[in-house]
Amino acid sequence: MPPKLYKRGQIWHYQGTLGGGKSGTPAERLRGSTGTAQKDLAQQFAHDVEKAFWKGHRDGPGAVLTFASAAMEYRKMGKLDRFLEGVEDYWKDTLVKNITSGAVRQGAVAKYPTRANATRNRQFIVPTMAVINHAASMDLCSPLKVKRFPETRKEKVPATLEWVKAFMAESSPHLAALCCFLFLTGARISEALAVTWADVDFGANKVWIVQGKLGGDRRRAHMPPMLVAALANIPSNREPDAQVFPYAGHTSAKYPWAAAIKRAKIEHLTFHACRHGYATAMLHAGIDPITVAKLGGWKSADHVFRTYGHAKDDETLSDIISDASVTQDALFKSENKVKSIK
């Protein structure tokens, strides 16, 4: 039967069952608040609910699916994204069927009129597509493909082992260990700050890292002796639930980070430069991109290769292929190194 109104306090609510019987559609119970104390407005609200129900069954769920509803489904799957709130606020109850590729590009410019294309792509186009295409995977709407804005790629400056050592020499034990951890595990700053002492296994030289950008998956990272020593040097009672690096967030760690760099008189590099340094050092050591992606928690080897596979400037590398004294094993390793860094 159609939704009926009833009062709860001053606000009208509706409830009822639609479909079933001879209608040929599954029966569905609807109930909720109209959000108003005025009965005529509440009746119109209940009428719109009923109308949307039948339209959805006649024309398919895509006919009535709003972006807000699609975003709710996206969140139910644990697919949280730090940029999701921005696109939710922009699209609100816009019907997904009306969100075209062009509308998304226009929305990105409207939302971020003075920002670079990289920001528009990352913070608007990508999360909008993620929500809609997740809904499409559930047969709630059609998939959406949006051409991203061209980006001017800046070559990332990676941290080196020498830079890390200089930084650690001018830092507190906590901050020194954080820098070492970022560089030797490839962890993102948010992942590092989420590590607790329960995640650290000194006996096995391993640490569990929750990968925020990969849906909360956990990876088990090796801790080289340098990192084990840095962590052991942290003055702490090491309660299992306590953070290894006691910073409330990356912002609270940013200022002591900058101060240590200034004291060490080294180039100002970000937290992420340590993750970049991990990938670059591994590739230059001859480790293939697939292994680097697995060990460092990147989504794909292709991403590692495109982002971190810088060529080396050593013009004498060609000596490798003509030097008869090079063993077959060394030659094999060198070939892999050249392939991985081109």
N, C-alpha and C positions, 0 to 999 in steps of 0.2 A: 504494500500500500504506500501511497505518497508520504513523504515526511510530514509528521504532525508537530505542532509547536507546543512547548510547555515551558513554564517559567522556573528558573532556578535563581532565587534571589530577585534581582531586578532585571536580569538578562534572559531573553528568550533563547531556548535551545530547540533543536529539531531531532527527530528520530523516526525511522520507518524502514521498511524493506521494499526494495525495488527489484524487478525481474522475477524469474521463476514462473511456474505455471505454463500458460500457453504462449508466453512471450518468447520462449526459445532462448532466453538468456539466463545464466545462473543467478539465483537469488543472492542479493547482497544487502546487508543491513547497514544503513547509514545513520550516523548520529554525530552531533557536534553542537557548538555554540554559534549563534548568529552574530554575537558580539554587539547586539543592540537591545535597548529597552523599549524601543518603539515597535509595536506589533506589525504595522504595515510594512516597515523595512524588513522585519524578520520574515514575514510571509514572502516577500520578494526574494530574500536570500535563499529560503527553502526551495522556492520555485526554480531558482538558478541552479541549485544543487541537483535537483531532479532532471533539469534540462541537460546539464553536463553529463549526467549518468547515461541517459539515453543516446546522446550524441556520441559518447565514447564507444558504446556498443554498436551503434549503427555505422560510424565512420572509422572505428578503430581507436585504440588508446592515444595514438598520435594526434587525434583531432582535438583533444582536451588537455594534453600533457603540457604543463607549464615548466619553465626552467627551475622554479623553486621546488617543484615536486621531483624533477629529475635530479636536482642537487641532493635532495633528501635520500633518494635511492643510492646515489653515489656515496654519501656518507655512511649509509647502513653497511656498506661493504668494507668499511674501515679505510676507504680511500681518501684520507684527509689530506688537504693541501693548504699550505699557508697563504696562497693567493685566492683561495676559493671564495672567501667572504667578499672580496672586491667584485667578482663577477656576479655573485648572488645579489649584491646590492644594486648592481647595474641592471641586470635582466629582470629581477623580481618575478612577477607572474606573467611575463611574456610567454606566449605559446611557443613551444620549441619549433613547431612547423613554420613559424614566421621568422626564425633566426637563420638567415642565409649567410653564405660565406661573405658577401659584401657587407651585410649588417654587422658581422663580427669585426671585420677590419675597421669599419666606421666607429664601432663601439670602442675599439682599442685606442683610436686617436682621440675620441671624446673623453675617455677615462683618463688618458695620460697624454694631454696635448703638448706638453713640453719635454716629455721623456724620449729616450732613444728607442729605436726600433726593437732592440734586444729586450727592453723592458716591456714593450707592448706585446711582443711575442710570448715572453715567458710568463708575464703576470696576467694577461688577458686572453690571448688567442688559445694558448695551450690548455689552461683550465676550463675554458668554455667548451672546447672540443672534447676534453676528457669527460665532462659531465654528459654531454649529448651522446657521445659514442658509447658510453657505458649504458645509457638508456637504450640505445639502438641494439646493444648486445642482448638486451632483455626483451627485444621485439616491441618496445614501447614507442619507437619512432624510427625515422630513417637516419642513417649515419651522416656525418657532416665532415667535409674536408675543406680546410681554409688555407689559402696560400699565405705564408708568413711574410712579413716585411723583410727586405734585405738588410743584413746586419754587417757592420764594419767590424771584422774580427781583430781584436787586439791580441798580440802575442803575449801569453802569460809568462811572467817571470817566476821560475820555480825556486823554492828554497833549496840550498845545497847542504851537505853534511857540515861543511866549514861554517856556513851561516848559522846553522842550528847550534853548533858548539860555541860559537861566539855569543849567541843569544843566551844560552844556558849559563854561561860564565857570569852573566850580569843579571841573573834572575833569582827569584826566591825558589826554594825546592819545588813548590807546587807548580809555579809557572814554567820552570825549566822542564819538569816532567811532562807538562801539557804539550809544550813545543816538541819534545822528543817523541811523545806518543803520536801526535799528528803526523810527524814526518816518517816514523818507522812502521805505522800501521795503515796510513792512508785514510784515517778516519776524518769525517767532517767534524767541524767544531761542535755542532749540536749533538753528534753521536758521542764524541769524547766526553762532553759534560754530563751525559746520561749514564756513563759507566760508574758502577758501584764496586766496592771492594769484593762483593760476592761474585762479580764477573771476572775477577782476576785470579788466575791459578798460577802461583809462583812455582809450584812443583813441576808443572808441565810447560812453563814459559808460554802460557796461552791466555788470551783475554776474549771474552764474548762482547761483541759490539752489535747493538741494535741499529739496523740501517733504516733511518727515517725516510729517505727518499725512495726506498724499495719496499714500501708497505709494511715496515716493521719486522722484516726478516732479520734473523740473527746470523752473524758470521763469526767464526772462530779464528782470531788472528794470532799469528806467532809474535812473541816478544823477544827481539834480539837482546843479547846481554846488556847492551848500552841502555835499553829501555827498562829492563829489569832493575838495573842499578838505580836509575833515575826514580822509579816508583818506590823502591825500597828506601830511598833517601827522604821520602815525604814524611814529615812528623805527623803521625795520625794514630788514633786509637783503632782505626780500621774496623769499625763496626760494619757488618755485612751490608746494611742498607745505606751506609754513608757514601756520598759522592767521593770519587777518587780525587777529582779536581773541584774544590769547593767554590765554584762561581755560580751565581744565580742564573746567568745567561752569558751569551757572547759579548753583550754590551759591557757587563761588569768586568770581563776579562780584557776588554779592548784597551782600557787606559793603562793598566800595568804592563800590557804587551808593548804598547807604544813607548812607554818609559824605559823598558829594558832595551829596546832597539836603540833609543837615543843614547843610553849609557854605553852600549856596545859599539856605537858609531858605525853601524852597518846599515845597509839599504832597508828602507821601510817596506816590509812584506806583510801580507795579510795572513790570517790563519789558514786560508785556503791555499796559499802558496806552498804550505808544507805538504798538503795532499797532492798538489801539482808536482812538487819535488819528488814525492814517493813514486809517482807514475813515471816521471821523466828518468829518474835514476834507474828504475827497474828496466825500462826500455833500453837505455844506454848500456846497461849491463848485459844485454842480450836476451832478456826474458821476453817471450812472445806476448802480444797484446791479449790473447785469450787468458793466459795465466795471470797477467797483471789485473785484468778486469775481475777475475774470480777472487784473487787475493785482496784486492782493494775495494771490492764492493761496488764496481761500476756496472751499469745495466747491460753493456755490450762491449765486445772487443773493438767494434767499429768506432764507438764513442771514444775509447781510449786512444785508438790510432789517430783519429782526426783531431782530437783535442791536445794530446800530449806527444805525438810522434814527430818532434822537431828533428831536423837533420843536424848532424854534428859538423863543426867547421874545420875539422882536421883534414887537410888535403892529402895527407900521407896515408890515409886509410887504404888506398889502392895498392900499397905495398903488400897488403895481406894476401892478395891473389897471385902475387908473383914471387913471393919469398919461399924458396924451396925448403927452408929450415922449419917452416911452420908445420906442425904435425897435423894429421888429418882431423884429429879431435878439435884442435884449436881452430882449424879452418872452418869446421862445421859450426862452431860457436860464433865465429866472426861473421859467417854468412848470415846466420840468424840475426845477429846484431845489426848488420847493415840493412837487412830487409825490414826490421822492426822500427828503424829510426828514419827511414826515408819519408 
